[in-house]
Amino acid sequence: MFYLTLVICLVASILITPMVKKLAFKIGATDKPNQRKVHQKIMPRLGGLAIYLSFIIGLLILRPESTYAIPIVLGSIIIVITGILDDMIELSAKIKFIAQIAAALIVVMYGGIQVEFINLPFGGVVEFGYLSIPLTVIWIVGVTNAINLIDGLDGLAAGVSSIALITIAGMAIIMGDGFVVAVASIVLASTLGFLVYNFHPAKIFMGDTGALFLGYIISVLSLLGFKNVALISFVVPVIILGVPISDTFFAIIRRIVNKKPLSAPDKSHLHHCLLRLGYTHRQTVLIIYAMAAFFGLTAVIFSQAKVWGSFVVVAVLLLMIEVFAEKIGLMGHNHRPLLKLYREIRYSTVKDR
């Protein structure tokens, strides 16, 4: 029944997406080109509605048993309604932020999904106490927006989310968490069905309806899979979501360095930088897919490593991310501290010879 449900979700998404496309044009949920957009013509958004409807169909068929199911669905309803309205009339950032907090609070307060403590690698426990609720809400809202930020090219957010869902489902299988496996697999099948129409050249965008929903569900599933565990294991979901999290992190750094508001839009995200380097639309998306897969594989290796081995993995990973970000100009062409340090050391070495 499990595999049949996944096939049904995949087919449902493929069949529903063209209907959602027609609906998007009827209600004005379209994306017009501007100086920040890559596309050159008016495109229907709202495609995330097809992903969500297929997801609901999968839940109704499979009915995975868990006390978390109803709170997750209730929170998702708020997220999807917010996304639909934003795709139609472009809500203010404040309204979207409030809606995301409301959705997060439902799964935290009603569902009991909280990171309450962390076991330290060398003994001892860190109890979060009253901070457990705000920390969990920050995680959910942060990941939700991180997925939304990378939704800048055809198939990019859908593909990166799919890779994250595969990794989360795989890790859940290892840990024996049937509920996370079921929900992640249903969302994955629904997203892959939509990707048929969304990969370059896209016929429809997922819009905020899809980006916010995928960010929300991935953030919650990653918490379910890795909450109340060792500090080392808690890093796993951060690595799994390495692409959207690092892109968001460097966007914040970039705006601080350039003395711009954190909410200010720009064309210096990961995909913009790769496009400027001369890669085609499709090549850029595939490169970022490969990066997401690399992060997913690293997360699996990290989870199986010993304490000191895991520290080495994180250190090497952080160094690689920083060097790559400086190479492609993710923080701006003038902000390259490690590369400048390397050149100075190399110059001094050559001079001493």
C-alpha positions as CSV (number, residue, x, y, z in Angstrom):
1,M,0.0,0.0,0.0
2,F,2.9,2.3,0.8
3,Y,4.4,2.2,-2.7
4,L,1.0,2.3,-4.4
5,T,0.3,5.5,-2.4
6,L,3.5,7.1,-3.7
7,V,2.6,6.2,-7.3
8,I,-0.9,7.8,-6.7
9,C,0.7,11.0,-5.3
10,L,3.1,11.2,-8.3
11,V,0.3,10.7,-10.9
12,A,-2.1,13.0,-9.0
13,S,0.5,15.8,-9.0
14,I,1.1,15.3,-12.8
15,L,-2.6,15.4,-13.4
16,I,-3.5,18.3,-11.1
17,T,-0.7,20.7,-12.1
18,P,-2.2,21.6,-15.6
19,M,-5.5,22.4,-13.8
20,V,-3.7,24.5,-11.3
21,K,-2.0,26.3,-14.2
22,K,-5.4,27.3,-15.7
23,L,-6.6,28.4,-12.3
24,A,-3.5,30.5,-11.8
25,F,-4.3,32.5,-15.0
26,K,-7.9,32.9,-14.0
27,I,-7.3,34.3,-10.5
28,G,-4.3,36.4,-11.5
29,A,-1.6,34.3,-9.8
30,T,1.0,35.1,-12.3
31,D,4.7,36.2,-12.1
32,K,5.6,39.2,-14.3
33,P,9.2,39.7,-15.5
34,N,11.3,42.5,-13.9
35,Q,15.0,43.3,-13.5
36,R,15.4,40.8,-10.6
37,K,13.6,37.9,-12.4
38,V,15.3,35.5,-14.8
39,H,12.2,34.6,-16.9
40,Q,11.2,36.8,-19.8
41,K,7.4,36.3,-20.0
42,I,4.4,36.2,-17.7
43,M,4.3,32.8,-16.0
44,P,1.6,31.2,-13.8
45,R,2.6,30.5,-10.3
46,L,0.5,28.7,-7.6
47,G,2.0,25.4,-8.7
48,G,2.6,24.5,-5.1
49,L,-1.1,24.0,-4.8
50,A,-0.7,20.8,-6.9
51,I,2.0,19.6,-4.6
52,Y,-0.1,20.2,-1.6
53,L,-3.3,18.6,-2.9
54,S,-1.3,15.5,-3.9
55,F,0.2,15.5,-0.4
56,I,-3.2,15.6,1.2
57,I,-4.4,12.8,-1.1
58,G,-1.4,10.7,0.0
59,L,-2.1,11.4,3.7
60,L,-5.8,10.4,3.3
61,I,-4.9,7.1,1.6
62,L,-1.9,6.1,3.8
63,R,-3.1,7.6,7.1
64,P,0.2,7.5,8.9
65,E,-0.5,7.2,12.6
66,S,1.1,9.9,14.8
67,T,0.0,12.6,17.2
68,Y,1.9,15.0,15.0
69,A,-0.2,14.4,11.9
70,I,-3.1,16.8,12.7
71,P,-1.0,19.7,14.0
72,I,1.3,19.4,10.9
73,V,-1.8,19.5,8.6
74,L,-3.3,22.5,10.5
75,G,0.0,24.4,10.2
76,S,0.3,23.5,6.5
77,I,-3.2,24.9,5.9
78,I,-2.1,28.3,7.2
79,I,1.1,28.2,5.2
80,V,-0.7,27.2,1.9
81,I,-3.5,29.8,2.3
82,T,-0.8,32.5,2.9
83,G,1.1,31.2,-0.2
84,I,-2.0,31.3,-2.4
85,L,-2.9,34.9,-1.3
86,D,0.7,36.0,-1.9
87,D,0.8,34.4,-5.3
88,M,-2.4,36.4,-6.1
89,I,-1.9,39.8,-4.5
90,E,1.7,39.8,-3.1
91,L,1.3,40.0,0.7
92,S,3.6,42.2,2.7
93,A,6.6,40.5,4.3
94,K,5.2,41.3,7.8
95,I,1.9,39.4,7.1
96,K,3.8,36.4,5.7
97,F,6.1,36.4,8.7
98,I,3.1,36.4,11.1
99,A,1.5,33.5,9.3
100,Q,4.7,31.5,9.4
101,I,5.0,32.1,13.1
102,A,1.3,31.0,13.6
103,A,1.9,27.8,11.7
104,A,5.1,27.1,13.6
105,L,3.3,27.7,17.0
106,I,0.6,25.2,16.1
107,V,3.1,22.3,15.6
108,V,5.1,23.5,18.6
109,M,2.3,24.2,21.1
110,Y,-0.4,21.8,19.9
111,G,1.8,19.1,18.4
112,G,4.5,19.2,21.0
113,I,7.3,19.3,18.4
114,Q,10.1,21.0,20.4
115,V,13.9,20.8,20.8
116,E,13.9,20.6,24.6
117,F,17.5,19.5,25.3
118,I,20.7,18.4,23.6
119,N,23.2,15.8,24.9
120,L,26.8,17.2,24.7
121,P,29.4,15.0,23.0
122,F,31.7,14.7,26.0
123,G,29.0,14.3,28.6
124,G,26.4,16.6,30.1
125,V,23.0,17.9,28.9
126,V,21.9,21.4,27.8
127,E,18.3,22.0,28.8
128,F,16.7,24.7,26.7
129,G,13.8,25.2,29.1
130,Y,11.7,28.3,28.1
131,L,14.0,28.8,25.1
132,S,12.8,25.5,23.5
133,I,9.7,27.1,22.0
134,P,11.3,30.2,20.5
135,L,14.3,28.2,19.2
136,T,12.0,25.6,17.5
137,V,9.8,28.4,16.0
138,I,13.0,30.2,14.7
139,W,14.1,26.9,13.0
140,I,10.8,26.4,11.3
141,V,10.4,30.0,10.1
142,G,14.1,30.1,9.1
143,V,14.1,27.0,7.0
144,T,10.7,28.0,5.4
145,N,12.2,31.3,4.2
146,A,15.5,29.6,3.2
147,I,13.7,27.4,0.7
148,N,11.7,30.4,-0.5
149,L,14.9,32.3,-1.1
150,I,16.4,29.7,-3.4
151,D,13.2,29.5,-5.6
152,G,14.8,31.6,-8.3
153,L,15.3,29.3,-11.3
154,D,13.1,26.6,-13.0
155,G,13.0,23.5,-10.9
156,L,15.6,24.7,-8.4
157,A,13.5,24.8,-5.2
158,A,11.6,21.6,-6.1
159,G,14.8,19.7,-6.9
160,V,16.8,20.8,-3.8
161,S,13.7,20.1,-1.6
162,S,13.4,16.6,-3.2
163,I,17.0,15.8,-2.5
164,A,16.6,17.0,1.1
165,L,13.4,14.9,1.5
166,I,15.3,11.8,0.1
167,T,18.0,12.3,2.7
168,I,15.5,12.9,5.6
169,A,13.5,9.8,4.5
170,G,16.8,7.7,4.3
171,M,17.9,8.9,7.7
172,A,14.4,8.1,9.1
173,I,14.6,4.6,7.7
174,I,18.0,4.1,9.6
175,M,16.4,5.4,12.8
176,G,13.2,3.4,12.3
177,D,10.9,6.5,12.3
178,G,8.0,5.2,10.1
179,F,5.9,8.5,10.3
180,V,8.8,10.7,9.0
181,V,9.5,8.1,6.2
182,A,5.8,8.1,5.2
183,V,5.3,11.9,5.2
184,A,8.7,12.7,3.5
185,S,8.0,10.1,0.8
186,I,4.5,11.4,0.1
187,V,5.8,15.0,-0.2
188,L,8.7,13.7,-2.4
189,A,6.4,11.9,-4.8
190,S,4.1,15.0,-5.0
191,T,7.1,17.3,-5.7
192,L,8.6,15.0,-8.4
193,G,5.2,15.0,-10.2
194,F,5.2,18.8,-10.2
195,L,8.8,18.9,-11.3
196,V,7.8,17.4,-14.6
197,Y,6.3,20.8,-15.5
198,N,8.7,22.9,-13.4
199,F,12.1,21.8,-14.7
200,H,13.7,24.1,-17.3
201,P,12.0,25.4,-19.4
202,A,9.2,25.6,-16.8
203,K,5.6,25.7,-17.7
204,I,4.5,26.8,-14.2
205,F,6.2,28.1,-11.1
206,M,5.5,26.7,-7.6
207,G,5.2,30.2,-6.2
208,D,5.1,31.0,-2.5
209,T,2.4,28.4,-2.2
210,G,5.0,25.7,-3.0
211,A,8.1,27.2,-1.6
212,L,6.6,28.0,1.8
213,F,4.9,24.6,2.1
214,L,8.1,22.7,1.2
215,G,10.1,24.8,3.6
216,Y,7.6,24.3,6.3
217,I,7.2,20.6,5.9
218,I,11.0,20.0,5.6
219,S,11.7,22.0,8.7
220,V,9.1,20.1,10.7
221,L,10.2,16.7,9.4
222,S,13.9,17.4,10.1
223,L,12.9,18.3,13.7
224,L,10.9,15.1,14.2
225,G,13.8,13.1,12.9
226,F,16.6,14.7,15.0
227,K,15.0,16.3,18.1
228,N,16.2,15.6,21.6
229,V,19.4,14.0,20.5
230,A,23.2,14.5,20.8
231,L,24.6,17.8,19.7
232,I,26.4,15.9,16.9
233,S,23.2,14.5,15.5
234,F,21.4,17.9,15.8
235,V,23.9,19.2,13.2
236,V,22.6,16.6,10.6
237,P,19.5,18.6,9.5
238,V,21.6,21.7,9.2
239,I,23.9,19.8,6.8
240,I,21.0,18.3,4.9
241,L,19.7,21.8,4.2
242,G,23.2,23.1,3.5
243,V,22.3,24.8,0.2
244,P,19.4,26.9,1.3
245,I,20.8,27.6,4.7
246,S,24.2,28.7,3.4
247,D,22.7,30.8,0.6
248,T,20.5,32.6,3.2
249,F,23.5,33.0,5.6
250,F,25.6,34.6,2.9
251,A,22.8,36.8,1.8
252,I,22.5,38.2,5.4
253,I,26.3,38.7,5.5
254,R,26.2,40.4,2.1
255,R,23.5,42.8,3.2
256,I,25.3,43.6,6.4
257,V,28.6,44.3,4.6
258,N,26.8,46.4,2.0
259,K,24.8,48.2,4.8
260,K,21.5,47.2,3.3
261,P,18.3,46.1,5.0
262,L,18.1,42.3,5.5
263,S,14.8,42.2,3.6
264,A,16.3,44.1,0.6
265,P,16.2,41.9,-2.6
266,D,19.2,41.5,-4.8
267,K,20.6,39.4,-7.6
268,S,23.6,37.9,-5.8
269,H,22.1,34.6,-4.6
270,L,23.9,31.3,-5.4
271,H,22.1,30.8,-8.7
272,H,22.6,34.4,-9.8
273,C,26.4,34.1,-9.2
274,L,26.6,30.8,-11.2
275,L,24.7,32.4,-14.0
276,R,27.1,35.4,-14.1
277,L,30.0,32.9,-14.3
278,G,28.6,31.8,-17.7
279,Y,26.7,28.7,-16.8
280,T,23.4,28.1,-18.6
281,H,20.0,28.0,-16.7
282,R,19.9,24.2,-16.8
283,Q,23.6,23.8,-15.9
284,T,23.2,26.1,-12.9
285,V,20.3,24.1,-11.6
286,L,22.1,20.8,-12.1
287,I,25.2,22.2,-10.3
288,I,23.1,23.2,-7.3
289,Y,21.4,19.8,-7.4
290,A,24.8,18.2,-7.2
291,M,25.7,20.5,-4.3
292,A,22.5,19.5,-2.5
293,A,23.3,15.8,-3.1
294,F,26.8,16.3,-1.7
295,F,25.4,17.9,1.5
296,G,22.9,15.0,1.8
297,L,25.7,12.4,1.5
298,T,27.9,14.4,3.9
299,A,25.0,14.4,6.4
300,V,24.8,10.6,6.2
301,I,28.6,10.2,6.6
302,F,28.6,12.7,9.5
303,S,25.8,10.8,11.3
304,Q,27.8,7.6,11.2
305,A,31.2,9.2,12.3
306,K,32.7,9.1,15.7
307,V,32.8,12.4,17.8
308,W,36.2,13.6,16.6
309,G,35.5,12.4,13.0
310,S,32.3,14.5,13.0
311,F,34.2,17.6,14.1
312,V,36.7,17.1,11.2
313,V,33.8,16.6,8.7
314,V,32.2,19.9,9.9
315,A,35.5,21.8,9.8
316,V,36.3,20.7,6.3
317,L,32.7,21.3,5.1
318,L,32.7,24.9,6.5
319,L,36.1,25.6,4.9
320,M,34.8,24.3,1.5
321,I,31.6,26.4,1.8
322,E,33.6,29.6,2.6
323,V,36.1,29.1,-0.2
324,F,33.4,28.3,-2.7
325,A,31.3,31.3,-1.6
326,E,34.3,33.6,-2.0
327,K,35.2,32.1,-5.4
328,I,31.8,32.8,-7.0
329,G,31.3,36.2,-5.2
330,L,28.4,35.1,-3.0
331,M,29.3,37.8,-0.4
332,G,30.4,40.4,-3.1
333,H,33.5,40.6,-5.1
334,N,35.4,42.6,-2.5
335,H,34.7,40.4,0.5
336,R,37.1,37.4,0.1
337,P,39.1,37.2,3.4
338,L,40.3,33.5,3.0
339,L,41.3,33.9,-0.6
340,K,43.2,37.2,0.2
341,L,44.9,35.4,3.2
342,Y,45.9,32.5,0.9
343,R,47.3,34.9,-1.7
344,E,49.3,36.8,1.0
345,I,50.8,33.6,2.4
346,R,51.6,32.3,-1.1
347,Y,53.2,35.7,-2.0
348,S,55.3,35.7,1.2
349,T,56.4,32.1,0.6
350,V,57.5,32.9,-3.0
351,K,59.2,36.1,-1.9
352,D,61.2,34.3,0.8
353,R,62.5,31.8,-1.8
